[in-house]
Amino acid sequence: MLNASEMGRILAGVPTEATVFVSYTAGRPPTERAILEAQRWVQGQGMARRHFVGKLHRVWESKNGDLLLTILCDNRDKILPNGTLAPPNYRTINPNLGKLISLEIISMT
């Protein structure tokens, strides 16, 4: 498991738009919407719900002082105004709330 300071160390100097892989278990049960947004990737592609792949959007601090990581995930759909699903979608990772199992930089561009 990685804590917030280890996450910050790994991401220090990594540019936004870098491609990252994250294995993270949320600290709260998933909402029905989150399950729907992951469904195609979990059932159709066989990915674990805890796996996120996409572009680093930002590393930032919450109002509570937690260090957070936001990713524009290629393997999460968003619900479009017409009700269809399409990638990408944002996910925010909080190692102080959930369990950050793994964080890898896939590509810096």
Residue frames as qw, qx, qy, qz and C-alpha x, y, z in Angstrom:
[[0.000, 0.888, 0.460, 0.000, 0.00, 0.00, 0.00],
 [0.391, 0.293, -0.013, 0.872, 1.11, 3.52, -0.75],
 [0.159, -0.708, -0.474, 0.499, 0.33, 6.47, 1.48],
 [0.271, 0.939, 0.211, -0.036, -0.23, 10.05, 0.34],
 [0.190, -0.846, 0.389, 0.312, 3.39, 11.13, 0.78],
 [0.538, -0.139, 0.743, 0.373, 4.61, 8.15, -1.27],
 [0.479, 0.678, 0.540, 0.138, 2.08, 9.04, -3.97],
 [0.070, 0.983, -0.028, -0.165, 3.36, 12.63, -3.96],
 [0.402, -0.598, 0.585, 0.373, 6.96, 11.43, -4.22],
 [0.577, 0.198, 0.727, 0.317, 6.15, 9.18, -7.20],
 [0.357, 0.790, 0.468, 0.172, 4.30, 12.00, -8.98],
 [0.236, -0.818, 0.098, 0.515, 6.82, 14.76, -8.24],
 [0.085, -0.526, 0.537, 0.654, 7.89, 16.25, -11.55],
 [0.325, 0.280, 0.859, 0.279, 5.51, 14.10, -13.59],
 [0.143, 0.066, -0.218, -0.963, 3.77, 16.32, -16.15],
 [0.611, 0.348, 0.444, -0.555, 0.02, 16.47, -16.54],
 [0.731, 0.500, -0.253, -0.389, -1.04, 14.37, -19.49],
 [0.041, 0.402, -0.914, 0.029, 1.37, 11.61, -18.41],
 [0.781, -0.118, -0.469, -0.395, -0.26, 8.18, -18.70],
 [0.211, -0.401, 0.746, -0.489, -0.67, 6.44, -15.36],
 [0.647, -0.202, -0.708, -0.199, -1.90, 3.12, -14.05],
 [0.280, -0.384, 0.526, -0.705, -3.49, 3.03, -10.60],
 [0.533, -0.281, -0.796, -0.063, -4.76, 0.16, -8.53],
 [0.121, -0.201, 0.396, -0.888, -7.00, 1.68, -5.86],
 [0.293, -0.476, -0.829, -0.028, -9.79, 0.43, -3.64],
 [0.177, -0.598, -0.080, -0.778, -12.15, 3.22, -2.65],
 [0.064, 0.076, -0.729, 0.677, -12.84, 3.90, 0.99],
 [0.529, 0.199, 0.360, -0.742, -16.60, 4.00, 0.39],
 [0.575, 0.291, 0.762, 0.058, -18.93, 1.58, -1.40],
 [0.131, 0.023, 0.522, 0.842, -19.34, 2.40, -5.12],
 [0.453, 0.363, 0.245, -0.776, -22.42, 4.32, -6.18],
 [0.711, 0.420, 0.561, -0.044, -24.75, 2.85, -8.78],
 [0.425, 0.887, -0.098, -0.151, -23.45, 5.47, -11.20],
 [0.129, -0.706, 0.685, 0.124, -19.81, 4.45, -10.60],
 [0.615, -0.013, 0.788, 0.015, -20.73, 0.81, -11.18],
 [0.642, 0.681, 0.338, -0.097, -22.48, 1.72, -14.44],
 [0.240, 0.910, -0.308, -0.143, -19.51, 3.84, -15.59],
 [0.224, -0.552, 0.799, 0.079, -17.13, 0.91, -14.98],
 [0.824, 0.128, 0.472, -0.287, -19.42, -1.85, -16.24],
 [0.766, 0.619, -0.139, -0.105, -18.22, -2.03, -19.85],
 [0.254, 0.704, -0.638, 0.185, -14.60, -2.25, -18.75],
 [0.442, -0.344, 0.751, -0.351, -15.18, -4.73, -15.93],
 [0.787, 0.201, 0.528, -0.247, -17.61, -7.07, -17.67],
 [0.731, 0.673, 0.011, -0.113, -16.66, -6.49, -21.30],
 [0.436, 0.739, -0.477, 0.189, -12.88, -6.14, -21.01],
 [0.878, -0.201, -0.393, 0.184, -12.26, -8.17, -17.86],
 [0.251, 0.499, -0.394, 0.730, -10.55, -5.34, -15.94],
 [0.388, -0.411, -0.682, 0.463, -10.70, -5.21, -12.18],
 [0.097, -0.903, -0.362, -0.208, -12.90, -2.38, -10.89],
 [0.520, -0.765, 0.017, 0.381, -9.94, -1.17, -8.82],
 [0.587, -0.059, 0.379, 0.713, -7.78, -0.53, -11.93],
 [0.236, 0.915, 0.177, -0.276, -7.64, 2.90, -13.54],
 [0.603, 0.002, 0.387, 0.698, -5.67, 3.84, -16.65],
 [0.253, 0.886, 0.350, 0.168, -5.50, 7.32, -18.12],
 [0.389, 0.574, -0.101, 0.714, -3.95, 10.76, -18.19],
 [0.390, -0.378, -0.464, 0.699, -2.75, 12.51, -15.06],
 [0.027, 0.832, 0.386, 0.396, -5.03, 15.52, -14.70],
 [0.037, -0.760, 0.286, -0.582, -3.77, 17.03, -11.46],
 [0.592, -0.228, -0.633, 0.444, -2.31, 16.42, -8.02],
 [0.153, -0.601, -0.009, -0.784, -3.92, 18.68, -5.47],
 [0.140, -0.039, -0.765, 0.627, -4.82, 19.19, -1.85],
 [0.281, -0.618, -0.681, -0.274, -8.38, 18.91, -0.55],
 [0.283, -0.754, 0.025, -0.592, -9.97, 21.32, 1.92],
 [0.849, -0.524, 0.009, -0.067, -9.13, 18.74, 4.62],
 [0.179, -0.793, 0.573, 0.107, -5.45, 18.78, 3.63],
 [0.834, 0.007, 0.544, 0.091, -5.50, 15.37, 1.90],
 [0.008, 0.487, -0.618, -0.617, -3.25, 14.95, -1.14],
 [0.738, 0.399, 0.465, -0.282, -5.40, 13.82, -4.07],
 [0.194, -0.224, 0.723, 0.624, -4.74, 12.54, -7.57],
 [0.632, 0.523, 0.296, -0.489, -7.24, 13.13, -10.39],
 [0.307, -0.145, 0.802, 0.492, -7.01, 11.01, -13.54],
 [0.628, 0.386, -0.130, -0.663, -8.89, 11.30, -16.83],
 [0.543, -0.157, 0.825, -0.019, -9.51, 7.57, -17.13],
 [0.349, 0.264, -0.666, -0.604, -9.63, 5.85, -20.49],
 [0.324, -0.127, -0.934, -0.075, -11.33, 2.88, -18.82],
 [0.076, 0.464, 0.671, -0.573, -14.26, 4.73, -17.27],
 [0.098, 0.530, 0.603, 0.588, -17.30, 5.90, -19.16],
 [0.113, 0.202, 0.321, -0.918, -19.28, 9.06, -18.57],
 [0.288, 0.591, 0.750, -0.072, -22.99, 9.38, -19.12],
 [0.144, 0.103, 0.352, 0.919, -23.61, 11.67, -22.09],
 [0.350, 0.151, 0.213, -0.900, -26.66, 13.98, -22.27],
 [0.662, 0.104, -0.440, -0.597, -28.41, 11.51, -24.59],
 [0.847, -0.316, 0.268, -0.334, -27.97, 8.74, -21.98],
 [0.909, 0.297, -0.258, 0.140, -25.26, 6.78, -23.77],
 [0.680, -0.651, 0.221, 0.255, -21.92, 5.92, -22.21],
 [0.695, 0.631, -0.131, 0.318, -18.52, 6.92, -23.62],
 [0.700, -0.414, -0.080, 0.576, -14.97, 7.26, -22.25],
 [0.468, 0.064, -0.680, 0.561, -13.08, 9.03, -20.78],
 [0.469, -0.785, -0.260, -0.310, -14.22, 10.09, -17.32],
 [0.066, 0.648, -0.511, 0.561, -12.49, 11.58, -14.28],
 [0.810, -0.436, -0.389, 0.055, -11.67, 9.71, -11.09],
 [0.062, -0.788, 0.407, -0.459, -10.05, 11.12, -7.97],
 [0.798, -0.062, -0.547, 0.244, -7.82, 8.97, -5.79],
 [0.306, -0.769, 0.287, -0.483, -7.46, 9.69, -2.06],
 [0.610, 0.163, -0.737, 0.239, -4.96, 7.38, -0.31],
 [0.092, -0.184, 0.614, -0.762, -6.11, 8.72, 3.07],
 [0.689, 0.027, 0.173, -0.704, -9.65, 7.47, 2.39],
 [0.959, 0.191, -0.071, -0.195, -9.10, 4.32, 0.32],
 [0.749, -0.386, 0.453, 0.290, -6.23, 1.94, -0.32],
 [0.452, 0.786, -0.357, -0.226, -3.70, 2.92, -2.99],
 [0.943, -0.122, 0.292, 0.102, -2.25, -0.46, -3.94],
 [0.658, -0.006, 0.398, 0.639, -0.12, 0.57, -6.90],
 [0.251, 0.914, 0.056, -0.314, 0.77, 3.68, -8.91],
 [0.672, -0.068, 0.468, 0.570, 2.83, 3.44, -12.09],
 [0.231, 0.730, -0.183, -0.617, 3.87, 6.00, -14.67],
 [0.809, 0.316, 0.481, 0.122, 3.30, 4.36, -18.05],
 [0.538, 0.446, 0.265, 0.664, 4.39, 7.24, -20.28],
 [0.252, -0.484, -0.210, 0.811, 5.48, 10.82, -19.67],
 [0.081, 0.124, -0.358, -0.922, 3.84, 12.10, -22.87]]
